[in-house]
Amino acid sequence: MNLKNLSKIIEPEPKYRADQIKRGLFIDLSEDWDVLTGLPKTLREKLKKECPLDIDAEIFSDTDGGAIKALIRLADGKKIETVLMSHIDGRNTVCVS
């Protein structure tokens, strides 16, 4: 998601719209603008078009199930690699590079 695009889109909106969007994305973990039904439909359509929530990623699991790797591609062409590691004692850790 391009936060600069998001800021431009919601700039003319009432101030509470930013709080609705933050809650929907970062607390409720919504993956689709359409589920944020507290936003006007016209705004949701604009957000879908100009600020998509899709993540371009490939996910890989190792053979013993101890780690899950993801390669995330950003809009500028840069890549982020992540690994979720499950440990025997029940802990999980994440490495991001």
N, C-alpha and C positions, 0 to 999 in steps of 0.2 A: 504494500500500500504506500502510495506517495503522500507523505504528510503535508508537503507544500500544496499539492492539488487539493487535499482535504481542507486545509486552512482557507484557500481561496473560495472553495465551494460554500463553506459555511459562514464566511465573513458577513454576507448580507442577512443571514438568518438571525433570529433572536438568540441571545446569549445562552439560553438554556439548551439549545440544540447541541452545542458542543458537549455538554454534560451527558445528554442522552446518548450521543455517539460514543463517548468514552466508556460509559457504562456498558453499552451494547457490545463493544469490541473487547474491552480489557477486563471486564468483570463477568459478563454473561458469555464471553468468548464466541460471539456470533460470527458465523462464516459467510453470511449472506445478508446483503442490505435489506432484502425483502422481509426478514424476520423482525426488523426494527419497526414494527407497525405504529409506534408512537411518532414516527417521522412522517411527514406528508409524502404521499406516493410520488409526486413530482420530484421531490428531493431524493427519494430512494432511487428513482430512475436515473437521475443525474449522477448520483454517487456510483451506481453500477457502471455507468458509461465512462465516467471521467476518473474514477478512483476505485478500480476493481480490487476485490479482496483475494483473488486467486493467488496461490503461491506456486511458483514453478519449482518443483523439487522432485528429486529421485530419492527413493528410500531403499536401503539395503539392509538385510539382516544377516548376521553371521550364522554359521552352521550350528553352533552350540547354544544359540539364543541368549548369549550374555551381552550382546550389544546390538544396537540398531543405529545405522548411519544414515544421514541425510545430506544431500548436496542441494543447496538452495541457490537458485540463480536470481540475481537482482535485475531490475530494469536497466541499470547502467552497464550490465554485462559482468559485473563482479560476482564472485561466488562465495558462499559461506558453507563451511563444512561443519557438521555437528555429529556428535556421537552420544547416545544415551547408553550408559553402562549399568547393568543390573548386577549387584554384588550378592554373594552367598548369604551375607548377614541381613539381606532385605533392603539395604540402602540402594538408591539410584543416584548416579552422578551424571552430569552433562559436561561435555567438552565442546567449546565453540571456537572455531578458528577461521 
